[in-house]
Amino acid sequence: MAQVEKIQEEIRSLSYSEFVRLRDWIIEQDWNEWDKQIEKDITSGKLDFLIKEAKKEKKEGKLKEL
């Protein structure tokens, strides 16, 4: 049995409160990984096109106030 299947089996045996704690922890880990990836993309310049696009739309008067 693969490791993921073993973990899934263990998760099924958790009480609801234990499951909620685990779920919340996994969500937090996922957000942390997302933040790391965004930071990496910003640093590498991968998202620079968004800045250029926003500046262009501002110049053209296409941006709306939030």
PyMOL Python script that loads the backbone (N, CA, C, O; Angstrom):
from pymol import cmd

cmd.read_pdbstr("""\
ATOM      1  N   MET A   1       0.863  -1.186   0.000  1.00  0.00           N
ATOM      2  CA  MET A   1       0.000   0.000   0.000  1.00  0.00           C
ATOM      3  C   MET A   1       0.902   1.239   0.000  1.00  0.00           C
ATOM      4  O   MET A   1       1.852   1.322   0.779  1.00  0.00           O
ATOM      5  N   ALA A   2       0.603   2.183  -0.863  1.00  0.00           N
ATOM      6  CA  ALA A   2       1.382   3.415  -0.958  1.00  0.00           C
ATOM      7  C   ALA A   2       1.169   4.277   0.273  1.00  0.00           C
ATOM      8  O   ALA A   2       0.181   4.131   0.992  1.00  0.00           O
ATOM      9  N   GLN A   3       2.103   5.168   0.499  1.00  0.00           N
ATOM     10  CA  GLN A   3       2.051   6.016   1.687  1.00  0.00           C
ATOM     11  C   GLN A   3       0.769   6.851   1.745  1.00  0.00           C
ATOM     12  O   GLN A   3       0.165   6.982   2.810  1.00  0.00           O
ATOM     13  N   VAL A   4       0.355   7.408   0.622  1.00  0.00           N
ATOM     14  CA  VAL A   4      -0.855   8.242   0.608  1.00  0.00           C
ATOM     15  C   VAL A   4      -2.078   7.425   1.017  1.00  0.00           C
ATOM     16  O   VAL A   4      -2.914   7.900   1.785  1.00  0.00           O
ATOM     17  N   GLU A   5      -2.182   6.219   0.515  1.00  0.00           N
ATOM     18  CA  GLU A   5      -3.320   5.370   0.876  1.00  0.00           C
ATOM     19  C   GLU A   5      -3.302   5.058   2.374  1.00  0.00           C
ATOM     20  O   GLU A   5      -4.357   5.018   3.008  1.00  0.00           O
ATOM     21  N   LYS A   6      -2.129   4.839   2.938  1.00  0.00           N
ATOM     22  CA  LYS A   6      -2.028   4.596   4.383  1.00  0.00           C
ATOM     23  C   LYS A   6      -2.502   5.816   5.165  1.00  0.00           C
ATOM     24  O   LYS A   6      -3.228   5.692   6.151  1.00  0.00           O
ATOM     25  N   ILE A   7      -2.083   6.989   4.716  1.00  0.00           N
ATOM     26  CA  ILE A   7      -2.500   8.230   5.386  1.00  0.00           C
ATOM     27  C   ILE A   7      -4.004   8.410   5.264  1.00  0.00           C
ATOM     28  O   ILE A   7      -4.666   8.791   6.229  1.00  0.00           O
ATOM     29  N   GLN A   8      -4.544   8.140   4.090  1.00  0.00           N
ATOM     30  CA  GLN A   8      -5.989   8.265   3.897  1.00  0.00           C
ATOM     31  C   GLN A   8      -6.740   7.332   4.845  1.00  0.00           C
ATOM     32  O   GLN A   8      -7.758   7.712   5.424  1.00  0.00           O
ATOM     33  N   GLU A   9      -6.244   6.142   4.994  1.00  0.00           N
ATOM     34  CA  GLU A   9      -6.865   5.179   5.893  1.00  0.00           C
ATOM     35  C   GLU A   9      -6.837   5.694   7.333  1.00  0.00           C
ATOM     36  O   GLU A   9      -7.826   5.586   8.058  1.00  0.00           O
ATOM     37  N   GLU A  10      -5.717   6.244   7.733  1.00  0.00           N
ATOM     38  CA  GLU A  10      -5.602   6.803   9.081  1.00  0.00           C
ATOM     39  C   GLU A  10      -6.555   7.988   9.271  1.00  0.00           C
ATOM     40  O   GLU A  10      -7.168   8.135  10.329  1.00  0.00           O
ATOM     41  N   ILE A  11      -6.673   8.812   8.261  1.00  0.00           N
ATOM     42  CA  ILE A  11      -7.566   9.972   8.341  1.00  0.00           C
ATOM     43  C   ILE A  11      -9.007   9.522   8.542  1.00  0.00           C
ATOM     44  O   ILE A  11      -9.745  10.125   9.321  1.00  0.00           O
ATOM     45  N   ARG A  12      -9.404   8.477   7.851  1.00  0.00           N
ATOM     46  CA  ARG A  12     -10.771   7.960   7.999  1.00  0.00           C
ATOM     47  C   ARG A  12     -11.065   7.498   9.425  1.00  0.00           C
ATOM     48  O   ARG A  12     -12.221   7.470   9.845  1.00  0.00           O
ATOM     49  N   SER A  13     -10.033   7.142  10.156  1.00  0.00           N
ATOM     50  CA  SER A  13     -10.244   6.649  11.522  1.00  0.00           C
ATOM     51  C   SER A  13     -10.263   7.767  12.562  1.00  0.00           C
ATOM     52  O   SER A  13     -10.512   7.509  13.739  1.00  0.00           O
ATOM     53  N   LEU A  14     -10.003   9.009  12.141  1.00  0.00           N
ATOM     54  CA  LEU A  14      -9.983  10.129  13.084  1.00  0.00           C
ATOM     55  C   LEU A  14     -11.394  10.492  13.552  1.00  0.00           C
ATOM     56  O   LEU A  14     -12.376  10.298  12.835  1.00  0.00           O
ATOM     57  N   SER A  15     -11.464  11.017  14.757  1.00  0.00           N
ATOM     58  CA  SER A  15     -12.732  11.595  15.210  1.00  0.00           C
ATOM     59  C   SER A  15     -12.958  12.881  14.420  1.00  0.00           C
ATOM     60  O   SER A  15     -12.043  13.381  13.767  1.00  0.00           O
ATOM     61  N   TYR A  16     -14.157  13.403  14.479  1.00  0.00           N
ATOM     62  CA  TYR A  16     -14.445  14.615  13.720  1.00  0.00           C
ATOM     63  C   TYR A  16     -13.565  15.770  14.180  1.00  0.00           C
ATOM     64  O   TYR A  16     -13.043  16.511  13.347  1.00  0.00           O
ATOM     65  N   SER A  17     -13.390  15.939  15.484  1.00  0.00           N
ATOM     66  CA  SER A  17     -12.571  17.051  15.981  1.00  0.00           C
ATOM     67  C   SER A  17     -11.111  16.890  15.558  1.00  0.00           C
ATOM     68  O   SER A  17     -10.449  17.879  15.245  1.00  0.00           O
ATOM     69  N   GLU A  18     -10.609  15.672  15.545  1.00  0.00           N
ATOM     70  CA  GLU A  18      -9.242  15.433  15.072  1.00  0.00           C
ATOM     71  C   GLU A  18      -9.132  15.734  13.572  1.00  0.00           C
ATOM     72  O   GLU A  18      -8.146  16.302  13.101  1.00  0.00           O
ATOM     73  N   PHE A  19     -10.165  15.338  12.848  1.00  0.00           N
ATOM     74  CA  PHE A  19     -10.184  15.603  11.408  1.00  0.00           C
ATOM     75  C   PHE A  19     -10.165  17.106  11.137  1.00  0.00           C
ATOM     76  O   PHE A  19      -9.451  17.564  10.245  1.00  0.00           O
ATOM     77  N   VAL A  20     -10.941  17.870  11.894  1.00  0.00           N
ATOM     78  CA  VAL A  20     -10.992  19.322  11.717  1.00  0.00           C
ATOM     79  C   VAL A  20      -9.622  19.935  11.987  1.00  0.00           C
ATOM     80  O   VAL A  20      -9.175  20.803  11.238  1.00  0.00           O
ATOM     81  N   ARG A  21      -8.957  19.493  13.043  1.00  0.00           N
ATOM     82  CA  ARG A  21      -7.614  19.993  13.347  1.00  0.00           C
ATOM     83  C   ARG A  21      -6.653  19.694  12.202  1.00  0.00           C
ATOM     84  O   ARG A  21      -5.875  20.557  11.797  1.00  0.00           O
ATOM     85  N   LEU A  22      -6.708  18.483  11.690  1.00  0.00           N
ATOM     86  CA  LEU A  22      -5.836  18.088  10.584  1.00  0.00           C
ATOM     87  C   LEU A  22      -6.154  18.903   9.337  1.00  0.00           C
ATOM     88  O   LEU A  22      -5.248  19.406   8.671  1.00  0.00           O
ATOM     89  N   ARG A  23      -7.426  19.032   9.024  1.00  0.00           N
ATOM     90  CA  ARG A  23      -7.855  19.803   7.851  1.00  0.00           C
ATOM     91  C   ARG A  23      -7.346  21.237   7.935  1.00  0.00           C
ATOM     92  O   ARG A  23      -6.816  21.772   6.961  1.00  0.00           O
ATOM     93  N   ASP A  24      -7.508  21.856   9.104  1.00  0.00           N
ATOM     94  CA  ASP A  24      -7.054  23.233   9.279  1.00  0.00           C
ATOM     95  C   ASP A  24      -5.541  23.339   9.131  1.00  0.00           C
ATOM     96  O   ASP A  24      -5.036  24.312   8.571  1.00  0.00           O
ATOM     97  N   TRP A  25      -4.825  22.352   9.626  1.00  0.00           N
ATOM     98  CA  TRP A  25      -3.365  22.342   9.504  1.00  0.00           C
ATOM     99  C   TRP A  25      -2.961  22.206   8.035  1.00  0.00           C
ATOM    100  O   TRP A  25      -2.053  22.897   7.573  1.00  0.00           O
ATOM    101  N   ILE A  26      -3.628  21.322   7.308  1.00  0.00           N
ATOM    102  CA  ILE A  26      -3.311  21.126   5.892  1.00  0.00           C
ATOM    103  C   ILE A  26      -3.606  22.397   5.100  1.00  0.00           C
ATOM    104  O   ILE A  26      -2.823  22.777   4.230  1.00  0.00           O
ATOM    105  N   ILE A  27      -4.704  23.042   5.383  1.00  0.00           N
ATOM    106  CA  ILE A  27      -5.038  24.295   4.698  1.00  0.00           C
ATOM    107  C   ILE A  27      -3.965  25.342   4.966  1.00  0.00           C
ATOM    108  O   ILE A  27      -3.540  26.047   4.051  1.00  0.00           O
ATOM    109  N   GLU A  28      -3.529  25.444   6.211  1.00  0.00           N
ATOM    110  CA  GLU A  28      -2.474  26.403   6.560  1.00  0.00           C
ATOM    111  C   GLU A  28      -1.174  26.084   5.818  1.00  0.00           C
ATOM    112  O   GLU A  28      -0.496  26.990   5.335  1.00  0.00           O
ATOM    113  N   GLN A  29      -0.832  24.810   5.728  1.00  0.00           N
ATOM    114  CA  GLN A  29       0.373  24.405   4.992  1.00  0.00           C
ATOM    115  C   GLN A  29       0.243  24.767   3.518  1.00  0.00           C
ATOM    116  O   GLN A  29       1.199  25.233   2.898  1.00  0.00           O
ATOM    117  N   ASP A  30      -0.935  24.553   2.967  1.00  0.00           N
ATOM    118  CA  ASP A  30      -1.172  24.870   1.567  1.00  0.00           C
ATOM    119  C   ASP A  30      -1.006  26.365   1.317  1.00  0.00           C
ATOM    120  O   ASP A  30      -0.375  26.752   0.334  1.00  0.00           O
ATOM    121  N   TRP A  31      -1.556  27.210   2.179  1.00  0.00           N
ATOM    122  CA  TRP A  31      -1.412  28.663   2.040  1.00  0.00           C
ATOM    123  C   TRP A  31       0.044  29.080   2.160  1.00  0.00           C
ATOM    124  O   TRP A  31       0.494  29.970   1.438  1.00  0.00           O
ATOM    125  N   ASN A  32       0.792  28.444   3.068  1.00  0.00           N
ATOM    126  CA  ASN A  32       2.210  28.765   3.217  1.00  0.00           C
ATOM    127  C   ASN A  32       2.977  28.442   1.940  1.00  0.00           C
ATOM    128  O   ASN A  32       3.839  29.213   1.520  1.00  0.00           O
ATOM    129  N   GLU A  33       2.667  27.312   1.328  1.00  0.00           N
ATOM    130  CA  GLU A  33       3.315  26.950   0.068  1.00  0.00           C
ATOM    131  C   GLU A  33       2.934  27.921  -1.050  1.00  0.00           C
ATOM    132  O   GLU A  33       3.770  28.283  -1.879  1.00  0.00           O
ATOM    133  N   TRP A  34       1.679  28.334  -1.066  1.00  0.00           N
ATOM    134  CA  TRP A  34       1.207  29.310  -2.051  1.00  0.00           C
ATOM    135  C   TRP A  34       1.988  30.619  -1.894  1.00  0.00           C
ATOM    136  O   TRP A  34       2.456  31.194  -2.876  1.00  0.00           O
ATOM    137  N   ASP A  35       2.122  31.081  -0.643  1.00  0.00           N
ATOM    138  CA  ASP A  35       2.861  32.312  -0.374  1.00  0.00           C
ATOM    139  C   ASP A  35       4.306  32.205  -0.854  1.00  0.00           C
ATOM    140  O   ASP A  35       4.836  33.143  -1.450  1.00  0.00           O
ATOM    141  N   LYS A  36       4.942  31.066  -0.597  1.00  0.00           N
ATOM    142  CA  LYS A  36       6.327  30.869  -1.045  1.00  0.00           C
ATOM    143  C   LYS A  36       6.415  30.929  -2.567  1.00  0.00           C
ATOM    144  O   LYS A  36       7.343  31.529  -3.110  1.00  0.00           O
ATOM    145  N   GLN A  37       5.459  30.315  -3.257  1.00  0.00           N
ATOM    146  CA  GLN A  37       5.470  30.309  -4.718  1.00  0.00           C
ATOM    147  C   GLN A  37       5.251  31.709  -5.273  1.00  0.00           C
ATOM    148  O   GLN A  37       5.920  32.111  -6.224  1.00  0.00           O
ATOM    149  N   ILE A  38       4.321  32.451  -4.689  1.00  0.00           N
ATOM    150  CA  ILE A  38       4.065  33.825  -5.140  1.00  0.00           C
ATOM    151  C   ILE A  38       5.322  34.671  -4.949  1.00  0.00           C
ATOM    152  O   ILE A  38       5.702  35.427  -5.843  1.00  0.00           O
ATOM    153  N   GLU A  39       5.968  34.548  -3.790  1.00  0.00           N
ATOM    154  CA  GLU A  39       7.181  35.296  -3.519  1.00  0.00           C
ATOM    155  C   GLU A  39       8.271  34.950  -4.541  1.00  0.00           C
ATOM    156  O   GLU A  39       8.976  35.832  -5.031  1.00  0.00           O
ATOM    157  N   LYS A  40       8.396  33.672  -4.852  1.00  0.00           N
ATOM    158  CA  LYS A  40       9.375  33.218  -5.847  1.00  0.00           C
ATOM    159  C   LYS A  40       9.055  33.817  -7.221  1.00  0.00           C
ATOM    160  O   LYS A  40       9.951  34.280  -7.927  1.00  0.00           O
ATOM    161  N   ASP A  41       7.777  33.803  -7.590  1.00  0.00           N
ATOM    162  CA  ASP A  41       7.361  34.347  -8.884  1.00  0.00           C
ATOM    163  C   ASP A  41       7.594  35.852  -8.956  1.00  0.00           C
ATOM    164  O   ASP A  41       7.985  36.368 -10.003  1.00  0.00           O
ATOM    165  N   ILE A  42       7.358  36.557  -7.857  1.00  0.00           N
ATOM    166  CA  ILE A  42       7.589  38.008  -7.816  1.00  0.00           C
ATOM    167  C   ILE A  42       9.076  38.294  -7.974  1.00  0.00           C
ATOM    168  O   ILE A  42       9.475  39.136  -8.778  1.00  0.00           O
ATOM    169  N   THR A  43       9.888  37.586  -7.202  1.00  0.00           N
ATOM    170  CA  THR A  43      11.336  37.799  -7.230  1.00  0.00           C
ATOM    171  C   THR A  43      11.921  37.502  -8.603  1.00  0.00           C
ATOM    172  O   THR A  43      12.832  38.198  -9.053  1.00  0.00           O
ATOM    173  N   SER A  44      11.413  36.488  -9.262  1.00  0.00           N
ATOM    174  CA  SER A  44      11.947  36.100 -10.572  1.00  0.00           C
ATOM    175  C   SER A  44      11.451  36.992 -11.700  1.00  0.00           C
ATOM    176  O   SER A  44      11.944  36.906 -12.825  1.00  0.00           O
ATOM    177  N   GLY A  45      10.471  37.853 -11.402  1.00  0.00           N
ATOM    178  CA  GLY A  45       9.926  38.725 -12.442  1.00  0.00           C
ATOM    179  C   GLY A  45       8.806  38.092 -13.238  1.00  0.00           C
ATOM    180  O   GLY A  45       8.310  38.681 -14.199  1.00  0.00           O
ATOM    181  N   LYS A  46       8.407  36.901 -12.845  1.00  0.00           N
ATOM    182  CA  LYS A  46       7.378  36.168 -13.585  1.00  0.00           C
ATOM    183  C   LYS A  46       6.038  36.909 -13.628  1.00  0.00           C
ATOM    184  O   LYS A  46       5.235  36.695 -14.537  1.00  0.00           O
ATOM    185  N   LEU A  47       5.798  37.785 -12.635  1.00  0.00           N
ATOM    186  CA  LEU A  47       4.519  38.498 -12.568  1.00  0.00           C
ATOM    187  C   LEU A  47       4.609  39.946 -13.025  1.00  0.00           C
ATOM    188  O   LEU A  47       3.646  40.702 -12.891  1.00  0.00           O
ATOM    189  N   ASP A  48       5.760  40.339 -13.566  1.00  0.00           N
ATOM    190  CA  ASP A  48       5.946  41.722 -14.011  1.00  0.00           C
ATOM    191  C   ASP A  48       4.918  42.136 -15.059  1.00  0.00           C
ATOM    192  O   ASP A  48       4.553  43.308 -15.156  1.00  0.00           O
ATOM    193  N   PHE A  49       4.460  41.174 -15.835  1.00  0.00           N
ATOM    194  CA  PHE A  49       3.465  41.503 -16.867  1.00  0.00           C
ATOM    195  C   PHE A  49       2.191  42.086 -16.250  1.00  0.00           C
ATOM    196  O   PHE A  49       1.495  42.869 -16.895  1.00  0.00           O
ATOM    197  N   LEU A  50       1.883  41.709 -15.008  1.00  0.00           N
ATOM    198  CA  LEU A  50       0.691  42.250 -14.346  1.00  0.00           C
ATOM    199  C   LEU A  50       0.853  43.745 -14.052  1.00  0.00           C
ATOM    200  O   LEU A  50      -0.093  44.519 -14.193  1.00  0.00           O
ATOM    201  N   ILE A  51       2.048  44.136 -13.646  1.00  0.00           N
ATOM    202  CA  ILE A  51       2.321  45.553 -13.383  1.00  0.00           C
ATOM    203  C   ILE A  51       2.202  46.345 -14.681  1.00  0.00           C
ATOM    204  O   ILE A  51       1.573  47.403 -14.717  1.00  0.00           O
ATOM    205  N   LYS A  52       2.807  45.830 -15.736  1.00  0.00           N
ATOM    206  CA  LYS A  52       2.739  46.508 -17.036  1.00  0.00           C
ATOM    207  C   LYS A  52       1.297  46.647 -17.506  1.00  0.00           C
ATOM    208  O   LYS A  52       0.894  47.695 -18.009  1.00  0.00           O
ATOM    209  N   GLU A  53       0.534  45.584 -17.337  1.00  0.00           N
ATOM    210  CA  GLU A  53      -0.867  45.605 -17.763  1.00  0.00           C
ATOM    211  C   GLU A  53      -1.668  46.624 -16.957  1.00  0.00           C
ATOM    212  O   GLU A  53      -2.488  47.351 -17.517  1.00  0.00           O
ATOM    213  N   ALA A  54      -1.437  46.679 -15.659  1.00  0.00           N
ATOM    214  CA  ALA A  54      -2.156  47.634 -14.806  1.00  0.00           C
ATOM    215  C   ALA A  54      -1.788  49.068 -15.155  1.00  0.00           C
ATOM    216  O   ALA A  54      -2.657  49.938 -15.205  1.00  0.00           O
ATOM    217  N   LYS A  55      -0.508  49.320 -15.397  1.00  0.00           N
ATOM    218  CA  LYS A  55      -0.077  50.673 -15.766  1.00  0.00           C
ATOM    219  C   LYS A  55      -0.696  51.092 -17.100  1.00  0.00           C
ATOM    220  O   LYS A  55      -1.110  52.240 -17.264  1.00  0.00           O
ATOM    221  N   LYS A  56      -0.755  50.161 -18.046  1.00  0.00           N
ATOM    222  CA  LYS A  56      -1.344  50.451 -19.355  1.00  0.00           C
ATOM    223  C   LYS A  56      -2.828  50.787 -19.204  1.00  0.00           C
ATOM    224  O   LYS A  56      -3.315  51.756 -19.787  1.00  0.00           O
ATOM    225  N   GLU A  57      -3.540  49.980 -18.421  1.00  0.00           N
ATOM    226  CA  GLU A  57      -4.976  50.223 -18.240  1.00  0.00           C
ATOM    227  C   GLU A  57      -5.229  51.515 -17.473  1.00  0.00           C
ATOM    228  O   GLU A  57      -6.218  52.203 -17.723  1.00  0.00           O
ATOM    229  N   LYS A  58      -4.341  51.845 -16.545  1.00  0.00           N
ATOM    230  CA  LYS A  58      -4.489  53.114 -15.817  1.00  0.00           C
ATOM    231  C   LYS A  58      -4.313  54.275 -16.784  1.00  0.00           C
ATOM    232  O   LYS A  58      -5.085  55.234 -16.768  1.00  0.00           O
ATOM    233  N   LYS A  59      -3.291  54.179 -17.624  1.00  0.00           N
ATOM    234  CA  LYS A  59      -3.032  55.233 -18.611  1.00  0.00           C
ATOM    235  C   LYS A  59      -4.217  55.399 -19.552  1.00  0.00           C
ATOM    236  O   LYS A  59      -4.534  56.514 -19.967  1.00  0.00           O
ATOM    237  N   GLU A  60      -4.871  54.294 -19.889  1.00  0.00           N
ATOM    238  CA  GLU A  60      -6.025  54.331 -20.798  1.00  0.00           C
ATOM    239  C   GLU A  60      -7.330  54.661 -20.074  1.00  0.00           C
ATOM    240  O   GLU A  60      -8.383  54.748 -20.706  1.00  0.00           O
ATOM    241  N   GLY A  61      -7.268  54.843 -18.756  1.00  0.00           N
ATOM    242  CA  GLY A  61      -8.454  55.184 -17.987  1.00  0.00           C
ATOM    243  C   GLY A  61      -9.431  54.031 -17.812  1.00  0.00           C
ATOM    244  O   GLY A  61     -10.629  54.253 -17.640  1.00  0.00           O
ATOM    245  N   LYS A  62      -8.928  52.803 -17.856  1.00  0.00           N
ATOM    246  CA  LYS A  62      -9.784  51.632 -17.744  1.00  0.00           C
ATOM    247  C   LYS A  62      -9.881  51.064 -16.327  1.00  0.00           C
ATOM    248  O   LYS A  62     -10.645  50.129 -16.087  1.00  0.00           O
ATOM    249  N   LEU A  63      -9.125  51.613 -15.404  1.00  0.00           N
ATOM    250  CA  LEU A  63      -9.157  51.102 -14.031  1.00  0.00           C
ATOM    251  C   LEU A  63     -10.318  51.706 -13.260  1.00  0.00           C
ATOM    252  O   LEU A  63     -10.675  52.866 -13.466  1.00  0.00           O
ATOM    253  N   LYS A  64     -10.905  50.913 -12.373  1.00  0.00           N
ATOM    254  CA  LYS A  64     -12.003  51.391 -11.542  1.00  0.00           C
ATOM    255  C   LYS A  64     -11.513  51.490 -10.102  1.00  0.00           C
ATOM    256  O   LYS A  64     -10.707  50.672  -9.657  1.00  0.00           O
ATOM    257  N   GLU A  65     -11.995  52.479  -9.386  1.00  0.00           N
ATOM    258  CA  GLU A  65     -11.666  52.624  -7.962  1.00  0.00           C
ATOM    259  C   GLU A  65     -12.337  51.511  -7.177  1.00  0.00           C
ATOM    260  O   GLU A  65     -13.478  51.141  -7.456  1.00  0.00           O
ATOM    261  N   LEU A  66     -11.630  50.988  -6.204  1.00  0.00           N
ATOM    262  CA  LEU A  66     -12.203  49.938  -5.351  1.00  0.00           C
ATOM    263  C   LEU A  66     -12.902  50.531  -4.163  1.00  0.00           C
ATOM    264  O   LEU A  66     -13.444  49.798  -3.336  1.00  0.00           O
TER     265      LEU A  66
END
""", "prot")
cmd.dss("prot")
cmd.show_as("cartoon", "prot")
cmd.util.cbc("prot")
cmd.orient("prot")
